[in-house]
Amino acid sequence: MSVMVDIRSVHKSYGALDVLKGIDLQVQAGEVTVVLGPSGSGKSTLLRTVNHLEKVDRGTISVDGELIGYRRSGGKLYELPEREVLRQRTRIGFVFQNFHLFPHLTALENVVEAPVNALKRPRKEAEENARRLLERVGLGDKADAYPRRLSGGQQQRVAIARALALEPRLLLFDEPTSALDPELVGEVLDVMRDLARSGTTMIVVTHEIGFAREVADTVVFLAEGRIVEQGPPAAVLDAPAQERTRAFLSKVL
Ligand SMILES: Nc1ncnc2c1ncn2[C@@H]1O[C@H](COP(=O)(O)OP(=O)(O)OP(=O)(O)O)[C@@H](O)[C@H]1O
């Protein structure tokens, strides 16, 4: 198995606030890593460093063997120009808590937009692919619907299709179900389960412990900017070694 994501000694502060205090994490290709942790522990910040939406202060992140945001030359790191960062970002899908679809575009057009504009794919090919992706997320019949006509769960599934349209080597999910009404959570988790089964490499920040137990290869527990514990779900969720993990789980389970 090969390492898809390699996070080494990553530090990140906002002013005097140290948010990430030396994160080391490897994600194998085809595996799902679920990141759990209390509010403010640095989960979103960690995800955002992976595609250089946040710059790290120290440390490095590689995705599929490629250093993110920097190039190395003569033992030094030099920040990549913006267009290179954007190119790297197109290969890393990001699904946020609040799915910002373009309101004036249909579901299909939302999925088509990035491959046509960012990857310069022919529109016809991008549309065929987008229809396939909408089918895959269970929205084959909603291709022509505008976001305001879709439920939150449907909009989030369009957002997933949109991320997939860029043929990402990695998918990042930041609390993808937190903004949804409870009855809509399941349909989004079903799509994510399907992606996991088909071997998509994913890092998922979520409070859905059931999903973590069933789908994750690795569960990471983050607290105050440090990885307190990590391992297979059966270990971290059912027999946590650390008191902090136990205390957190007792609140969310
Ligand atoms: N752009 C920013 N500027 C200043 N402080 C920030 C910024 N982004 C995040 N923070 C702070 O960094 C800390 C970690 O935030 P982060 O969003 O990474 O935590 P989290 O674990 O994802 O929390 P939650 O579960 O509530 O989303 C918090 O104290 C937050 O207020």
The ligand as an SDF file (V2000), in Angstrom:
LIG
                    3D

 31 33  0  0  0  0  0  0  0  0999 V2000
   -8.6760   32.2520   10.5670 N   0  0  0  0  0  0  0  0  0  0  0  0
   -8.5670   32.1760   11.9020 C   0  0  0  0  0  0  0  0  0  0  0  0
   -8.0890   33.2170   12.6090 N   0  0  0  0  0  0  0  0  0  0  0  0
   -7.9690   33.1480   13.9490 C   0  0  0  0  0  0  0  0  0  0  0  0
   -8.2940   32.0640   14.6900 N   0  0  0  0  0  0  0  0  0  0  0  0
   -8.7870   31.0040   14.0400 C   0  0  0  0  0  0  0  0  0  0  0  0
   -8.9480   30.9960   12.6140 C   0  0  0  0  0  0  0  0  0  0  0  0
   -9.4540   29.7890   12.2540 N   0  0  0  0  0  0  0  0  0  0  0  0
   -9.6010   29.0850   13.3790 C   0  0  0  0  0  0  0  0  0  0  0  0
   -9.1940   29.8070   14.4550 N   0  0  0  0  0  0  0  0  0  0  0  0
   -9.1810   29.3350   15.8560 C   0  0  0  0  0  0  0  0  0  0  0  0
   -8.3870   28.1740   15.8940 O   0  0  0  0  0  0  0  0  0  0  0  0
   -8.9220   27.2110   16.8130 C   0  0  0  0  0  0  0  0  0  0  0  0
   -9.1530   25.8920   16.0600 C   0  0  0  0  0  0  0  0  0  0  0  0
  -10.1830   26.0870   15.1120 O   0  0  0  0  0  0  0  0  0  0  0  0
  -10.6900   24.9020   14.1760 P   0  0  0  0  0  0  0  0  0  0  0  0
  -11.8190   25.4570   13.3850 O   0  0  0  0  0  0  0  0  0  0  0  0
   -9.5560   24.3060   13.4650 O   0  0  0  0  0  0  0  0  0  0  0  0
  -11.2250   23.8730   15.2640 O   0  0  0  0  0  0  0  0  0  0  0  0
  -12.2170   22.6450   15.0890 P   0  0  0  0  0  0  0  0  0  0  0  0
  -11.6470   21.5330   15.8910 O   0  0  0  0  0  0  0  0  0  0  0  0
  -12.4750   22.3940   13.6570 O   0  0  0  0  0  0  0  0  0  0  0  0
  -13.5260   23.1860   15.7920 O   0  0  0  0  0  0  0  0  0  0  0  0
  -15.0970   22.9210   15.4690 P   0  0  0  0  0  0  0  0  0  0  0  0
  -15.3590   21.4850   15.8110 O   0  0  0  0  0  0  0  0  0  0  0  0
  -15.7920   23.8650   16.4070 O   0  0  0  0  0  0  0  0  0  0  0  0
  -15.3060   23.2520   14.0240 O   0  0  0  0  0  0  0  0  0  0  0  0
  -10.1920   27.8160   17.3700 C   0  0  0  0  0  0  0  0  0  0  0  0
   -9.8690   28.3970   18.6230 O   0  0  0  0  0  0  0  0  0  0  0  0
  -10.5530   28.8910   16.3650 C   0  0  0  0  0  0  0  0  0  0  0  0
  -11.2400   29.9420   16.9860 O   0  0  0  0  0  0  0  0  0  0  0  0
  1  2  1  0
  2  3  1  0
  2  7  2  0
  3  4  2  0
  4  5  1  0
  5  6  2  0
  6  7  1  0
  6 10  1  0
  7  8  1  0
  8  9  2  0
  9 10  1  0
 10 11  1  0
 11 12  1  0
 11 30  1  0
 12 13  1  0
 13 14  1  0
 13 28  1  0
 14 15  1  0
 15 16  1  0
 16 17  2  0
 16 18  1  0
 16 19  1  0
 19 20  1  0
 20 21  2  0
 20 22  1  0
 20 23  1  0
 23 24  1  0
 24 25  2  0
 24 26  1  0
 24 27  1  0
 28 29  1  0
 28 30  1  0
 30 31  1  0
M  END
$$$$
